[in-house]
Amino acid sequence: MAIPQELRRAGNSRGTGTGWWQGNVAQAIRFWEPLRIAYNLLLIGVVILWVVGTWPRLRGALTWASVIPLGALALLANVCYCAAYLVDISVQRAKLTGALRKWRWALWIGGTLFAIVLANYWIADEILADFP
């Protein structure tokens, strides 16, 4: 069922229509998606450093059977990255766009550092513990 033109315009003028939603989502995507590449590269770097630094211990952990759990963890890291969209769109909705640029960078840096700490913990405590 199509929404009449008058209702779409009325919804947009109050800031509650689909135009508002699409505009804010598009703005969030333009900021967050290019940074997802850097986020993933940093997490891949953490894993590579652990593999290189602990190769004799991790040799037994890297099998074809470990590819699926490793892929699941990478997918989970990217799902967690999407939490930034919820915060970003909420801030846009609250009309707090004045400090949004600085705030977004602080959120990205804080979230990325948290992901790096979590990845280090997971590798050190959950994976390496099984391979003395």
N, CA, C and O atoms as a GROMACS GRO file, in nm:
protein
  528
    1MET      N    1   0.084  -0.117   0.000
    1MET     CA    2   0.000   0.000   0.000
    1MET      C    3   0.089   0.124   0.000
    1MET      O    4   0.177   0.138   0.085
    2ALA      N    5   0.067   0.211  -0.092
    2ALA     CA    6   0.147   0.332  -0.106
    2ALA      C    7   0.099   0.439  -0.008
    2ALA      O    8  -0.021   0.452   0.017
    3ILE      N    9   0.194   0.515   0.047
    3ILE     CA   10   0.161   0.626   0.136
    3ILE      C   11   0.134   0.748   0.051
    3ILE      O   12   0.214   0.783  -0.036
    4PRO      N   13   0.019   0.815   0.074
    4PRO     CA   14  -0.012   0.935  -0.006
    4PRO      C   15   0.097   1.041   0.010
    4PRO      O   16   0.160   1.052   0.115
    5GLN      N   17   0.116   1.119  -0.096
    5GLN     CA   18   0.220   1.223  -0.099
    5GLN      C   19   0.204   1.322   0.015
    5GLN      O   20   0.304   1.365   0.073
    6GLU      N   21   0.080   1.359   0.049
    6GLU     CA   22   0.058   1.458   0.156
    6GLU      C   23   0.105   1.405   0.290
    6GLU      O   24   0.163   1.480   0.369
    7LEU      N   25   0.081   1.278   0.317
    7LEU     CA   26   0.124   1.220   0.445
    7LEU      C   27   0.276   1.207   0.451
    7LEU      O   28   0.335   1.228   0.557
    8ARG      N   29   0.339   1.174   0.341
    8ARG     CA   30   0.486   1.165   0.340
    8ARG      C   31   0.547   1.300   0.367
    8ARG      O   32   0.642   1.311   0.444
    9ARG      N   33   0.493   1.404   0.305
    9ARG     CA   34   0.544   1.539   0.327
    9ARG      C   35   0.521   1.583   0.470
    9ARG      O   36   0.609   1.644   0.531
   10ALA      N   37   0.404   1.554   0.525
   10ALA     CA   38   0.373   1.592   0.663
   10ALA      C   39   0.466   1.521   0.760
   10ALA      O   40   0.515   1.581   0.856
   11GLY      N   41   0.491   1.395   0.736
   11GLY     CA   42   0.583   1.320   0.822
   11GLY      C   43   0.723   1.375   0.816
   11GLY      O   44   0.792   1.382   0.918
   12ASN      N   45   0.767   1.415   0.698
   12ASN     CA   46   0.902   1.469   0.682
   12ASN      C   47   0.915   1.605   0.747
   12ASN      O   48   1.022   1.637   0.799
   13SER      N   49   0.812   1.685   0.747
   13SER     CA   50   0.824   1.818   0.805
   13SER      C   51   0.837   1.811   0.957
   13SER      O   52   0.898   1.899   1.017
   14ARG      N   53   0.782   1.708   1.019
   14ARG     CA   54   0.796   1.692   1.164
   14ARG      C   55   0.925   1.620   1.198
   14ARG      O   56   0.961   1.610   1.316
   15GLY      N   57   0.995   1.570   1.099
   15GLY     CA   58   1.119   1.498   1.126
   15GLY      C   59   1.097   1.353   1.165
   15GLY      O   60   1.186   1.289   1.222
   16THR      N   61   0.977   1.301   1.136
   16THR     CA   62   0.948   1.164   1.176
   16THR      C   63   0.922   1.072   1.057
   16THR      O   64   0.896   0.953   1.076
   17GLY      N   65   0.927   1.123   0.938
   17GLY     CA   66   0.894   1.043   0.820
   17GLY      C   67   1.012   0.962   0.771
   17GLY      O   68   1.119   0.961   0.832
   18THR      N   69   0.989   0.894   0.662
   18THR     CA   70   1.094   0.809   0.607
   18THR      C   71   1.212   0.890   0.554
   18THR      O   72   1.324   0.840   0.554
   19GLY      N   73   1.189   1.014   0.511
   19GLY     CA   74   1.298   1.098   0.462
   19GLY      C   75   1.398   1.127   0.572
   19GLY      O   76   1.519   1.123   0.549
   20TRP      N   77   1.349   1.156   0.692
   20TRP     CA   78   1.438   1.181   0.806
   20TRP      C   79   1.520   1.057   0.836
   20TRP      O   80   1.642   1.064   0.851
   21TRP      N   81   1.453   0.944   0.844
   21TRP     CA   82   1.521   0.819   0.877
   21TRP      C   83   1.627   0.784   0.773
   21TRP      O   84   1.740   0.751   0.808
   22GLN      N   85   1.590   0.791   0.647
   22GLN     CA   86   1.685   0.758   0.541
   22GLN      C   87   1.803   0.854   0.539
   22GLN      O   88   1.916   0.811   0.517
   23GLY      N   89   1.779   0.981   0.562
   23GLY     CA   90   1.887   1.079   0.562
   23GLY      C   91   1.987   1.055   0.675
   23GLY      O   92   2.108   1.063   0.654
   24ASN      N   93   1.937   1.024   0.794
   24ASN     CA   94   2.026   0.999   0.908
   24ASN      C   95   2.100   0.867   0.895
   24ASN      O   96   2.218   0.858   0.931
   25VAL      N   97   2.034   0.766   0.843
   25VAL     CA   98   2.102   0.638   0.821
   25VAL      C   99   2.209   0.655   0.714
   25VAL      O  100   2.320   0.603   0.729
   26ALA      N  101   2.178   0.727   0.608
   26ALA     CA  102   2.276   0.750   0.501
   26ALA      C  103   2.396   0.827   0.555
   26ALA      O  104   2.510   0.797   0.520
   27GLN      N  105   2.371   0.927   0.639
   27GLN     CA  106   2.480   1.004   0.698
   27GLN      C  107   2.566   0.916   0.788
   27GLN      O  108   2.689   0.927   0.786
   28ALA      N  109   2.504   0.831   0.866
   28ALA     CA  110   2.579   0.740   0.954
   28ALA      C  111   2.661   0.641   0.872
   28ALA      O  112   2.776   0.612   0.905
   29ILE      N  113   2.603   0.588   0.766
   29ILE     CA  114   2.675   0.493   0.680
   29ILE      C  115   2.797   0.558   0.617
   29ILE      O  116   2.904   0.498   0.611
   30ARG      N  117   2.781   0.682   0.570
   30ARG     CA  118   2.894   0.752   0.509
   30ARG      C  119   3.010   0.770   0.607
   30ARG      O  120   3.126   0.769   0.566
   31PHE      N  121   2.981   0.785   0.735
   31PHE     CA  122   3.089   0.800   0.832
   31PHE      C  123   3.146   0.664   0.875
   31PHE      O  124   3.267   0.645   0.874
   32TRP      N  125   3.058   0.570   0.912
   32TRP     CA  126   3.104   0.446   0.978
   32TRP      C  127   3.160   0.341   0.884
   32TRP      O  128   3.254   0.272   0.921
   33GLU      N  129   3.106   0.327   0.766
   33GLU     CA  130   3.148   0.216   0.681
   33GLU      C  131   3.293   0.226   0.632
   33GLU      O  132   3.362   0.124   0.631
   34PRO      N  133   3.343   0.342   0.591
   34PRO     CA  134   3.486   0.347   0.555
   34PRO      C  135   3.577   0.313   0.673
   34PRO      O  136   3.685   0.257   0.654
   35LEU      N  137   3.534   0.346   0.795
   35LEU     CA  138   3.615   0.316   0.913
   35LEU      C  139   3.608   0.168   0.951
   35LEU      O  140   3.694   0.120   1.025
   36ARG      N  141   3.508   0.097   0.903
   36ARG     CA  142   3.499  -0.047   0.930
   36ARG      C  143   3.621  -0.119   0.874
   36ARG      O  144   3.668  -0.217   0.932
   37ILE      N  145   3.673  -0.071   0.761
   37ILE     CA  146   3.793  -0.133   0.702
   37ILE      C  147   3.912  -0.119   0.797
   37ILE      O  148   3.984  -0.216   0.822
   38ALA      N  149   3.932   0.002   0.851
   38ALA     CA  150   4.042   0.022   0.946
   38ALA      C  151   4.021  -0.061   1.072
   38ALA      O  152   4.116  -0.118   1.125
   39TYR      N  153   3.898  -0.069   1.120
   39TYR     CA  154   3.864  -0.149   1.238
   39TYR      C  155   3.902  -0.296   1.216
   39TYR      O  156   3.967  -0.358   1.300
   40ASN      N  157   3.861  -0.350   1.102
   40ASN     CA  158   3.892  -0.489   1.073
   40ASN      C  159   4.041  -0.512   1.053
   40ASN      O  160   4.095  -0.614   1.097
   41LEU      N  161   4.109  -0.417   0.988
   41LEU     CA  162   4.254  -0.432   0.969
   41LEU      C  163   4.328  -0.429   1.102
   41LEU      O  164   4.425  -0.503   1.121
   42LEU      N  165   4.284  -0.345   1.194
   42LEU     CA  166   4.348  -0.342   1.326
   42LEU      C  167   4.327  -0.474   1.400
   42LEU      O  168   4.420  -0.525   1.463
   43LEU      N  169   4.207  -0.529   1.394
   43LEU     CA  170   4.182  -0.657   1.461
   43LEU      C  171   4.258  -0.771   1.393
   43LEU      O  172   4.305  -0.862   1.461
   44ILE      N  173   4.269  -0.767   1.262
   44ILE     CA  174   4.350  -0.868   1.192
   44ILE      C  175   4.495  -0.855   1.234
   44ILE      O  176   4.564  -0.955   1.252
   45GLY      N  177   4.543  -0.731   1.250
   45GLY     CA  178   4.680  -0.708   1.296
   45GLY      C  179   4.704  -0.767   1.433
   45GLY      O  180   4.810  -0.825   1.459
   46VAL      N  181   4.606  -0.754   1.523
   46VAL     CA  182   4.618  -0.812   1.657
   46VAL      C  183   4.634  -0.964   1.646
   46VAL      O  184   4.720  -1.022   1.711
   47VAL      N  185   4.552  -1.026   1.565
   47VAL     CA  186   4.558  -1.171   1.549
   47VAL      C  187   4.692  -1.213   1.489
   47VAL      O  188   4.753  -1.309   1.534
   48ILE      N  189   4.737  -1.141   1.388
   48ILE     CA  190   4.866  -1.175   1.324
   48ILE      C  191   4.980  -1.162   1.424
   48ILE      O  192   5.069  -1.247   1.429
   49LEU      N  193   4.978  -1.056   1.505
   49LEU     CA  194   5.084  -1.040   1.607
   49LEU      C  195   5.083  -1.155   1.707
   49LEU      O  196   5.189  -1.203   1.747
   50TRP      N  197   4.966  -1.198   1.747
   50TRP     CA  198   4.958  -1.312   1.839
   50TRP      C  199   5.007  -1.440   1.773
   50TRP      O  200   5.079  -1.518   1.835
   51VAL      N  201   4.969  -1.462   1.649
   51VAL     CA  202   5.011  -1.585   1.579
   51VAL      C  203   5.162  -1.585   1.562
   51VAL      O  204   5.227  -1.687   1.588
   52VAL      N  205   5.219  -1.474   1.518
   52VAL     CA  206   5.363  -1.466   1.498
   52VAL      C  207   5.437  -1.479   1.632
   52VAL      O  208   5.537  -1.550   1.641
   53GLY      N  209   5.388  -1.410   1.733
   53GLY     CA  210   5.456  -1.410   1.863
   53GLY      C  211   5.446  -1.540   1.939
   53GLY      O  212   5.532  -1.569   2.022
   54THR      N  213   5.345  -1.617   1.913
   54THR     CA  214   5.325  -1.743   1.988
   54THR      C  215   5.313  -1.862   1.893
   54THR      O  216   5.241  -1.958   1.922
   55TRP      N  217   5.381  -1.856   1.780
   55TRP     CA  218   5.364  -1.959   1.678
   55TRP      C  219   5.382  -2.102   1.729
   55TRP      O  220   5.298  -2.186   1.698
   56PRO      N  221   5.485  -2.132   1.804
   56PRO     CA  222   5.497  -2.273   1.846
   56PRO      C  223   5.375  -2.321   1.926
   56PRO      O  224   5.334  -2.436   1.912
   57ARG      N  225   5.318  -2.234   2.008
   57ARG     CA  226   5.201  -2.274   2.089
   57ARG      C  227   5.074  -2.279   2.005
   57ARG      O  228   4.989  -2.366   2.026
   58LEU      N  229   5.060  -2.188   1.911
   58LEU     CA  230   4.936  -2.181   1.834
   58LEU      C  231   4.932  -2.276   1.715
   58LEU      O  232   4.828  -2.292   1.651
   59ARG      N  233   5.044  -2.337   1.685
   59ARG     CA  234   5.049  -2.427   1.569
   59ARG      C  235   4.939  -2.533   1.576
   59ARG      O  236   4.876  -2.564   1.475
   60GLY      N  237   4.917  -2.588   1.694
   60GLY     CA  238   4.813  -2.690   1.709
   60GLY      C  239   4.672  -2.635   1.701
   60GLY      O  240   4.578  -2.709   1.670
   61ALA      N  241   4.656  -2.506   1.728
   61ALA     CA  242   4.522  -2.446   1.726
   61ALA      C  243   4.476  -2.411   1.585
   61ALA      O  244   4.356  -2.404   1.560
   62LEU      N  245   4.569  -2.389   1.494
   62LEU     CA  246   4.532  -2.348   1.359
   62LEU      C  247   4.514  -2.469   1.270
   62LEU      O  248   4.608  -2.519   1.209
   63THR      N  249   4.391  -2.513   1.264
   63THR     CA  250   4.354  -2.626   1.178
   63THR      C  251   4.236  -2.582   1.092
   63THR      O  252   4.181  -2.473   1.111
   64TRP      N  253   4.199  -2.666   0.998
   64TRP     CA  254   4.083  -2.633   0.915
   64TRP      C  255   3.956  -2.628   0.998
   64TRP      O  256   3.862  -2.555   0.965
   65ALA      N  257   3.952  -2.704   1.106
   65ALA     CA  258   3.834  -2.703   1.193
   65ALA      C  259   3.820  -2.570   1.267
   65ALA      O  260   3.710  -2.536   1.312
   66SER      N  261   3.929  -2.496   1.282
   66SER     CA  262   3.922  -2.368   1.354
   66SER      C  263   3.878  -2.252   1.265
   66SER      O  264   3.859  -2.140   1.314
   67VAL      N  265   3.864  -2.276   1.137
   67VAL     CA  266   3.825  -2.168   1.044
   67VAL      C  267   3.683  -2.120   1.073
   67VAL      O  268   3.658  -2.000   1.070
   68ILE      N  269   3.591  -2.209   1.099
   68ILE     CA  270   3.452  -2.171   1.123
   68ILE      C  271   3.438  -2.090   1.252
   68ILE      O  272   3.375  -1.985   1.250
   69PRO      N  273   3.496  -2.135   1.366
   69PRO     CA  274   3.487  -2.050   1.486
   69PRO      C  275   3.557  -1.915   1.468
   69PRO      O  276   3.509  -1.814   1.519
   70LEU      N  277   3.668  -1.912   1.397
   70LEU     CA  278   3.738  -1.787   1.372
   70LEU      C  279   3.652  -1.693   1.288
   70LEU      O  280   3.645  -1.573   1.313
   71GLY      N  281   3.586  -1.749   1.188
   71GLY     CA  282   3.494  -1.669   1.106
   71GLY      C  283   3.375  -1.618   1.187
   71GLY      O  284   3.330  -1.505   1.167
   72ALA      N  285   3.324  -1.702   1.278
   72ALA     CA  286   3.214  -1.659   1.364
   72ALA      C  287   3.256  -1.544   1.455
   72ALA      O  288   3.179  -1.451   1.477
   73LEU      N  289   3.379  -1.549   1.507
   73LEU     CA  290   3.429  -1.440   1.591
   73LEU      C  291   3.446  -1.311   1.509
   73LEU      O  292   3.417  -1.202   1.558
   74ALA      N  293   3.492  -1.323   1.386
   74ALA     CA  294   3.506  -1.206   1.300
   74ALA      C  295   3.368  -1.146   1.269
   74ALA      O  296   3.351  -1.024   1.267
   75LEU      N  297   3.271  -1.232   1.244
   75LEU     CA  298   3.134  -1.185   1.220
   75LEU      C  299   3.078  -1.116   1.344
   75LEU      O  300   3.012  -1.012   1.333
   76LEU      N  301   3.103  -1.173   1.461
   76LEU     CA  302   3.056  -1.113   1.586
   76LEU      C  303   3.120  -0.976   1.609
   76LEU      O  304   3.054  -0.884   1.656
   77ALA      N  305   3.248  -0.962   1.576
   77ALA     CA  306   3.316  -0.833   1.589
   77ALA      C  307   3.250  -0.729   1.500
   77ALA      O  308   3.238  -0.612   1.539
   78ASN      N  309   3.206  -0.768   1.383
   78ASN     CA  310   3.140  -0.674   1.292
   78ASN      C  311   2.996  -0.644   1.333
   78ASN      O  312   2.946  -0.534   1.308
   79VAL      N  313   2.930  -0.739   1.396
   79VAL     CA  314   2.797  -0.712   1.450
   79VAL      C  315   2.808  -0.612   1.564
   79VAL      O  316   2.726  -0.520   1.576
   80CYS      N  317   2.909  -0.628   1.649
   80CYS     CA  318   2.931  -0.533   1.758
   80CYS      C  319   2.963  -0.394   1.703
   80CYS      O  320   2.923  -0.294   1.761
   81TYR      N  321   3.033  -0.388   1.592
   81TYR     CA  322   3.064  -0.259   1.529
   81TYR      C  323   2.935  -0.185   1.492
   81TYR      O  324   2.930  -0.062   1.498
   82CYS      N  325   2.833  -0.259   1.455
   82CYS     CA  326   2.706  -0.198   1.414
   82CYS      C  327   2.634  -0.130   1.530
   82CYS      O  328   2.541  -0.053   1.507
   83ALA      N  329   2.674  -0.156   1.654
   83ALA     CA  330   2.613  -0.089   1.768
   83ALA      C  331   2.633   0.062   1.759
   83ALA      O  332   2.553   0.139   1.813
   84ALA      N  333   2.737   0.104   1.692
   84ALA     CA  334   2.762   0.248   1.677
   84ALA      C  335   2.648   0.316   1.600
   84ALA      O  336   2.620   0.433   1.623
   85TYR      N  337   2.583   0.243   1.511
   85TYR     CA  338   2.472   0.302   1.436
   85TYR      C  339   2.357   0.340   1.530
   85TYR      O  340   2.295   0.444   1.512
   86LEU      N  341   2.330   0.256   1.627
   86LEU     CA  342   2.221   0.286   1.720
   86LEU      C  343   2.248   0.415   1.796
   86LEU      O  344   2.159   0.498   1.813
   87VAL      N  345   2.371   0.430   1.843
   87VAL     CA  346   2.408   0.550   1.917
   87VAL      C  347   2.408   0.671   1.823
   87VAL      O  348   2.355   0.777   1.857
   88ASP      N  349   2.466   0.655   1.706
   88ASP     CA  350   2.477   0.765   1.611
   88ASP      C  351   2.339   0.819   1.572
   88ASP      O  352   2.317   0.940   1.574
   89ILE      N  353   2.249   0.731   1.536
   89ILE     CA  354   2.116   0.774   1.492
   89ILE      C  355   2.039   0.835   1.609
   89ILE      O  356   1.961   0.928   1.589
   90SER      N  357   2.060   0.783   1.730
   90SER     CA  358   1.995   0.843   1.848
   90SER      C  359   2.045   0.985   1.871
   90SER      O  360   1.966   1.074   1.904
   91VAL      N  361   2.174   1.007   1.855
   91VAL     CA  362   2.229   1.141   1.872
   91VAL      C  363   2.175   1.234   1.764
   91VAL      O  364   2.143   1.350   1.792
   92GLN      N  365   2.166   1.185   1.641
   92GLN     CA  366   2.109   1.268   1.534
   92GLN      C  367   1.963   1.300   1.564
   92GLN      O  368   1.918   1.413   1.541
   93ARG      N  369   1.890   1.204   1.615
   93ARG     CA  370   1.748   1.223   1.646
   93ARG      C  371   1.731   1.328   1.755
   93ARG      O  372   1.634   1.404   1.754
   94ALA      N  373   1.825   1.332   1.850
   94ALA     CA  374   1.817   1.429   1.960
   94ALA      C  375   1.865   1.567   1.917
   94ALA      O  376   1.870   1.660   1.998
   95LYS      N  377   1.899   1.580   1.789
   95LYS     CA  378   1.943   1.709   1.734
   95LYS      C  379   2.072   1.760   1.801
   95LYS      O  380   2.089   1.880   1.820
   96LEU      N  381   2.160   1.668   1.835
   96LEU     CA  382   2.288   1.703   1.896
   96LEU      C  383   2.400   1.696   1.792
   96LEU      O  384   2.509   1.647   1.820
   97THR      N  385   2.372   1.746   1.673
   97THR     CA  386   2.466   1.731   1.563
   97THR      C  387   2.584   1.827   1.571
   97THR      O  388   2.680   1.810   1.496
   98GLY      N  389   2.580   1.926   1.658
   98GLY     CA  390   2.689   2.022   1.667
   98GLY      C  391   2.822   1.957   1.701
   98GLY      O  392   2.924   1.986   1.638
   99ALA      N  393   2.823   1.870   1.799
   99ALA     CA  394   2.946   1.803   1.843
   99ALA      C  395   2.957   1.663   1.785
   99ALA      O  396   3.041   1.584   1.828
  100LEU      N  397   2.872   1.632   1.688
  100LEU     CA  398   2.867   1.496   1.636
  100LEU      C  399   2.998   1.451   1.574
  100LEU      O  400   3.036   1.335   1.590
  101ARG      N  401   3.068   1.538   1.505
  101ARG     CA  402   3.192   1.499   1.439
  101ARG      C  403   3.297   1.453   1.539
  101ARG      O  404   3.357   1.346   1.522
  102LYS      N  405   3.321   1.531   1.645
  102LYS     CA  406   3.417   1.492   1.749
  102LYS      C  407   3.368   1.368   1.824
  102LYS      O  408   3.446   1.278   1.855
  103TRP      N  409   3.241   1.366   1.852
  103TRP     CA  410   3.182   1.256   1.926
  103TRP      C  411   3.196   1.124   1.850
  103TRP      O  412   3.226   1.020   1.910
  104ARG      N  413   3.174   1.128   1.720
  104ARG     CA  414   3.186   1.006   1.639
  104ARG      C  415   3.328   0.951   1.645
  104ARG      O  416   3.348   0.831   1.660
  105TRP      N  417   3.427   1.041   1.632
  105TRP     CA  418   3.566   0.994   1.636
  105TRP      C  419   3.599   0.936   1.772
  105TRP      O  420   3.670   0.836   1.781
  106ALA      N  421   3.550   0.997   1.878
  106ALA     CA  422   3.576   0.944   2.013
  106ALA      C  423   3.511   0.808   2.029
  106ALA      O  424   3.570   0.717   2.088
  107LEU      N  425   3.390   0.791   1.976
  107LEU     CA  426   3.322   0.662   1.983
  107LEU      C  427   3.398   0.556   1.903
  107LEU      O  428   3.412   0.443   1.948
  108TRP      N  429   3.446   0.594   1.784
  108TRP     CA  430   3.520   0.497   1.702
  108TRP      C  431   3.650   0.455   1.771
  108TRP      O  432   3.681   0.336   1.776
  109ILE      N  433   3.724   0.551   1.823
  109ILE     CA  434   3.851   0.518   1.890
  109ILE      C  435   3.825   0.434   2.014
  109ILE      O  436   3.892   0.333   2.036
  110GLY      N  437   3.730   0.474   2.095
  110GLY     CA  438   3.698   0.398   2.217
  110GLY      C  439   3.649   0.258   2.186
  110GLY      O  440   3.691   0.161   2.250
  111GLY      N  441   3.562   0.246   2.088
  111GLY     CA  442   3.510   0.114   2.050
  111GLY      C  443   3.617   0.024   1.990
  111GLY      O  444   3.620  -0.096   2.016
  112THR      N  445   3.704   0.083   1.911
  112THR     CA  446   3.812   0.004   1.850
  112THR      C  447   3.912  -0.041   1.956
  112THR      O  448   3.958  -0.155   1.952
  113LEU      N  449   3.945   0.047   2.049
  113LEU     CA  450   4.035   0.007   2.157
  113LEU      C  451   3.972  -0.102   2.243
  113LEU      O  452   4.041  -0.195   2.285
  114PHE      N  453   3.842  -0.092   2.269
  114PHE     CA  454   3.773  -0.196   2.344
  114PHE      C  455   3.777  -0.329   2.268
  114PHE      O  456   3.798  -0.434   2.329
  115ALA      N  457   3.758  -0.326   2.137
  115ALA     CA  458   3.763  -0.447   2.057
  115ALA      C  459   3.903  -0.508   2.058
  115ALA      O  460   3.917  -0.631   2.062
  116ILE      N  461   4.005  -0.424   2.056
  116ILE     CA  462   4.144  -0.475   2.060
  116ILE      C  463   4.171  -0.540   2.195
  116ILE      O  464   4.231  -0.648   2.201
  117VAL      N  465   4.128  -0.476   2.303
  117VAL     CA  466   4.146  -0.535   2.436
  117VAL      C  467   4.071  -0.667   2.446
  117VAL      O  468   4.125  -0.765   2.498
  118LEU      N  469   3.948  -0.670   2.397
  118LEU     CA  470   3.868  -0.793   2.401
  118LEU      C  471   3.933  -0.904   2.317
  118LEU      O  472   3.934  -1.019   2.359
  119ALA      N  473   3.985  -0.870   2.201
  119ALA     CA  474   4.052  -0.970   2.117
  119ALA      C  475   4.177  -1.024   2.186
  119ALA      O  476   4.203  -1.144   2.184
  120ASN      N  477   4.255  -0.935   2.248
  120ASN     CA  478   4.374  -0.980   2.321
  120ASN      C  479   4.337  -1.072   2.436
  120ASN      O  480   4.400  -1.175   2.458
  121TYR      N  481   4.234  -1.034   2.511
  121TYR     CA  482   4.189  -1.119   2.621
  121TYR      C  483   4.145  -1.256   2.570
  121TYR      O  484   4.182  -1.359   2.624
  122TRP      N  485   4.065  -1.254   2.465
  122TRP     CA  486   4.011  -1.379   2.413
  122TRP      C  487   4.123  -1.473   2.366
  122TRP      O  488   4.120  -1.592   2.395
  123ILE      N  489   4.219  -1.418   2.297
  123ILE     CA  490   4.329  -1.501   2.248
  123ILE      C  491   4.413  -1.551   2.365
  123ILE      O  492   4.445  -1.670   2.371
  124ALA      N  493   4.448  -1.463   2.457
  124ALA     CA  494   4.536  -1.501   2.569
  124ALA      C  495   4.468  -1.597   2.666
  124ALA      O  496   4.530  -1.693   2.711
  125ASP      N  497   4.343  -1.572   2.698
  125ASP     CA  498   4.278  -1.650   2.802
  125ASP      C  499   4.200  -1.769   2.750
  125ASP      O  500   4.196  -1.874   2.815
  126GLU      N  501   4.139  -1.756   2.636
  126GLU     CA  502   4.052  -1.863   2.588
  126GLU      C  503   4.120  -1.956   2.488
  126GLU      O  504   4.088  -2.075   2.483
  127ILE      N  505   4.211  -1.905   2.409
  127ILE     CA  506   4.273  -1.989   2.306
  127ILE      C  507   4.407  -2.042   2.354
  127ILE      O  508   4.430  -2.164   2.353
  128LEU      N  509   4.495  -1.954   2.396
  128LEU     CA  510   4.630  -1.999   2.437
  128LEU      C  511   4.626  -2.084   2.564
  128LEU      O  512   4.717  -2.164   2.586
  129ALA      N  513   4.524  -2.070   2.647
  129ALA     CA  514   4.515  -2.152   2.768
  129ALA      C  515   4.504  -2.299   2.735
  129ALA      O  516   4.546  -2.384   2.814
  130ASP      N  517   4.448  -2.332   2.620
  130ASP     CA  518   4.432  -2.472   2.580
  130ASP      C  519   4.558  -2.530   2.515
  130ASP      O  520   4.564  -2.650   2.489
  131PHE      N  521   4.657  -2.446   2.489
  131PHE     CA  522   4.778  -2.490   2.421
  131PHE      C  523   4.902  -2.444   2.498
  131PHE      O  524   4.962  -2.342   2.465
  132PRO      N  525   4.940  -2.521   2.602
  132PRO     CA  526   5.056  -2.479   2.685
  132PRO      C  527   5.189  -2.489   2.614
  132PRO      O  528   5.292  -2.457   2.673
   0.00000   0.00000   0.00000
